[in-house]
């Protein structure tokens, strides 16, 4: 009987432990269990980590080290000397906190990028890239060259150079800009927070609108920025695209050509109607006069961008697809496509060499808003590094 009792108790314990292992966590979920319904909670968790993990002292590091604060001795140097030690909790907690926040941001990116496209999903991707730029700005300004962690890993990290870190920060800001919209609240990251692209070393000379888009702002075609595929699908086989390859060749592609180019694309926007193929102007069934935007490429890697105003009988009626193709052929283009038109057609140039306000000017007359550009899904920048 005694032996039987021991066996019975052992069975109870095993059953009890096994059951505990099946209980779902009340405070966390596995990345594979996250769905689109969890996006808001995932977003709030990311904001929480970025704000709180680096600790409060991280926000006043430069005040502490800049001589603005003192301790009981009244001498700022005493505080600086005590803080400037890897054993000091202010330093170690800040370092660990920034990488703790980065760990969460990388988690969010890896989860969200696998979910179906939506406005909120794309916004969170933009915010995550902005936060990575922000975190690395904090790290590089405090510790110089630090390990760049694009994905979470258990491998031993090694320091990257300061130049590499600053380059990564710029890449992250550029990617963030592609996803972020205008500011809706100062509590959240917006495009305004990341708008740091036009500067010495990457001067914007001109800009033009890009792809057609849905009501929620999603472009119909593909979209690449700085080598990152932001959208790799097309709504139908009428979609086309303009791209710059990684070896700096300008190309025009159709729906069925995308697969052969996609691994070598650096920058790209989608379009619709094909105007020219191999030097031939294509026949068109649509003959409407409309404001138009088109782009063409020559065999010599020259890119032509054409914007035609329309819907204003006293100024300009617009152009037909066939007419756009004929103009592109006259310019020497071998391949050309139509980009979004109508009220989206916008052509902007730089009129001032410096970086003061008012340096850009609209050269056409956008139809929708009486000469004021409308919000569009994406666009193309003409940029120089001089």
Secondary structure, DSSP 8 states (H G I E B T S, - for coil): -HHHHHHHHHHHHHHHHHHHHTS--SS---GGG--GGGHHHHHHHHHHHHHHTT-GGGGGHHHHHTTS---TTS-HHHHHHHHSSTTSHHHHHHHHHHHHHHHHHHHHHHHHTTS---HHHHHHHHHHHHHHHHHHHHHHHHHSS----SS--SS------HHHHHHHHHHHHHHHHHH--S-S-TTS--HHHH---SBTTBEEEEEEE---B-TTS-BSS-EEETTEEEE---SSTT-EEEEEETTS-EEEEEGGGHHHHGGGEEEEEEE-SEEEETTEE---S----B-EEEEEE-TTS-EEEEEE--SBTTTB--B-HHHHHHHHHHHT-SEEEEE--GGG--EEEE--SSSSTT-EEE-S--TTTTSS----S-EEEEEE--
